[in-house]
């Protein structure tokens, strides 16, 4: 797999849970990934933000149906490039 950004995250958003997959470029250019799950309450989303910052993520892409993405977008907006 080719990594387009040095550190990015994909989010799969659901009503009560979101899955976050951070992709980063390893020392020799290979793709490394780490997956974590978070709840959708504010304290859980703030934990997601802290984890993304600790991973030095710059870009976040979200996949969702319905309106469940909106509170997550609001918390991440201004801290990461969002798609």
C-alpha positions as CSV (number, residue, x, y, z in Angstrom):
1,X,0.0,0.0,0.0
2,X,1.3,3.5,-0.9
3,X,0.9,6.2,1.8
4,X,-0.1,9.6,0.3
5,X,0.3,11.5,3.6
6,X,3.0,10.8,6.1
7,X,0.4,10.6,8.9
8,X,-3.3,10.4,8.3
9,X,-6.4,8.8,9.8
10,X,-9.5,7.2,8.4
11,X,-12.7,7.2,10.6
12,X,-15.6,4.8,10.2
13,X,-18.4,6.6,12.1
14,X,-21.4,4.9,13.6
15,X,-24.1,5.9,16.1
16,X,-22.3,4.7,19.2
17,X,-18.8,3.9,18.0
18,X,-16.2,5.0,15.6
19,X,-13.2,3.1,14.3
20,X,-10.0,5.0,13.7
21,X,-7.2,3.7,11.5
22,X,-3.9,5.8,11.6
23,X,-1.6,5.2,8.7
24,X,2.0,6.4,8.9
25,X,5.1,5.9,6.8
26,X,7.6,3.7,8.5
27,X,11.4,4.3,8.6
28,X,12.0,2.5,5.3
29,X,8.9,4.0,3.6
30,X,6.5,1.1,4.4
31,X,3.0,1.7,5.5
32,X,2.2,1.1,9.2
33,X,-1.2,1.1,10.7
34,X,-2.8,1.2,14.1
35,X,-6.6,0.8,14.7
36,X,-8.5,1.9,17.7
37,X,-12.1,2.2,18.6
38,X,-13.7,5.2,20.4
39,X,-17.2,6.0,21.7
40,X,-19.1,9.0,20.4
41,X,-19.6,10.9,23.6
42,X,-17.7,14.2,24.0
43,X,-15.1,12.8,26.4
44,X,-14.5,9.9,24.0
45,X,-14.0,12.2,21.1
46,X,-11.6,14.3,23.1
47,X,-9.6,11.1,23.7
48,X,-9.6,10.6,19.9
49,X,-8.2,14.1,19.4
50,X,-5.5,13.5,22.0
51,X,-4.5,10.2,20.3
52,X,-4.5,11.8,16.8
53,X,-2.2,14.5,18.1
54,X,0.1,12.0,19.8
55,X,0.3,10.2,16.5
56,X,1.1,13.5,14.7
57,X,-1.8,13.1,12.3
58,X,-2.4,15.9,9.9
59,X,-5.3,14.7,7.8
60,X,-8.5,12.9,8.8
61,X,-11.0,11.3,6.4
62,X,-14.5,10.2,7.6
63,X,-17.0,7.7,6.3
64,X,-20.5,7.8,7.7
65,X,-24.1,7.6,6.9
66,X,-26.8,9.9,8.4
67,X,-25.9,12.7,10.7
68,X,-23.5,10.9,13.1
69,X,-20.4,12.6,11.5
70,X,-21.4,16.1,12.5
71,X,-20.3,16.2,16.2
72,X,-17.1,14.5,15.3
73,X,-16.4,17.0,12.5
74,X,-17.1,19.9,15.0
75,X,-14.5,18.6,17.5
76,X,-11.9,17.9,14.8
77,X,-12.4,21.0,12.8
78,X,-9.5,23.5,13.0
79,X,-7.1,20.9,14.4
80,X,-6.8,18.6,11.3
81,X,-7.4,18.8,7.6
82,X,-10.8,17.1,7.2
83,X,-12.3,15.2,4.3
